[in-house]
Amino acid sequence: MANFQVRSASALMSILFPIVLIIITHHAPSCTARYIMFSGDTLKAGQGLTMNEYTLYMGKDCNLVLYEDGSSVWSSGTSGKGSNCYTKLERNGYLSIYNEGILFPIAVWKSNDGKYFPGEYILVLQPDRNVVIYGEKIWNSGTGSSSLFANKKLTSNKRIDMVTNEKQ
């Protein structure tokens, strides 16, 4: 009887563990930092990135908005252009907003129309309020409020350099 209970518990765990893992990974952003996204990451309606008093928020109205202390300083202008929308950092460097279509997602906004090579990119909500996609610096929101990152050379060798305010 004890052997049967061990097998039953083991069988139950082998069924429940993948289900719990799917639930956790499906509802939580894959990035653990609250102010960055990696290639393939998404922000679903109601989710956002936060850095100090700044928040990049994917609204339930399909609008991606950058807030400073609760006041809007930038938006994608996509309010009302879809339902069940989400933002995705594409593997080609685009930041895209998709409307969950009936058969397949439909893009309602993209950060750029240029051509980029597939690769690994990172989106950062910086402490100066600017939202920047790095790999190569291919897009930013243009909302930077300080010169924290001005005059800093950003390399394009597929490495992310940490920029600080410390004097060298």
Summary of the structure (lengths in Angstrom):
residues: 168
radius of gyration: 19.8
end to end distance: 69.7
largest distance: 72.3
contacts: 420
relative contact order: 0.13
helix: 15%
strand: 29%
